[in-house]
Amino acid sequence: MSDLLKELKKERDFLNSNNQDIVNHVYNLCIKHIKFLNSLGNTNYIYEVPVILVGFPLYDLKTVSLSVFKKLKKAGFEVFIPSLGKIYISWKKI
């Protein structure tokens, strides 16, 4: 593999690891909001994925939204995306 290809792969791997850090951070923020709302008796929420996060590189809103959506669905929440950057979350049936 040429040096250029190695450099491109290294950059892509770096971006993918940053993206995963961003997804985890946004997911954790969402879970904090859910816990707070649950303590108030709410059972649903429309989470707005932040467009930018201070201290993180720029990211694709659609990619991060879909990744957080999948993590929430895997965790057992009822979820759907009403529009770009928004995730409807329900835990009423839990």
GIHU-V601714 format. One line per field, one symbol per residue. ss: DSSP state (H for helix, E for strand, L for the rest). burial: I if it has 16 or more other ideal C-beta (glycine too) atoms within 10 Angstrom, else O. Layout:
ss: ???
burial: ???
//
This chain:
ss: LLHHHHHHHHHHHHHHHHHHHHHHHHHHHHHHHHHHHHHLLLLEEEEELLLLLLLLLLLLHHHHHHHHHHHHHHLLLEEEEEELLEEEEELLLL
burial: OOOOOOOOOOOOOOOOOOIOOIIOIIIOOIIOOIOOIOOOOOOOIOIOIIOOIOOOOOIOOOOIIOIIIOIIOOOOIOIOOOOOOOIIIOIOOO
//
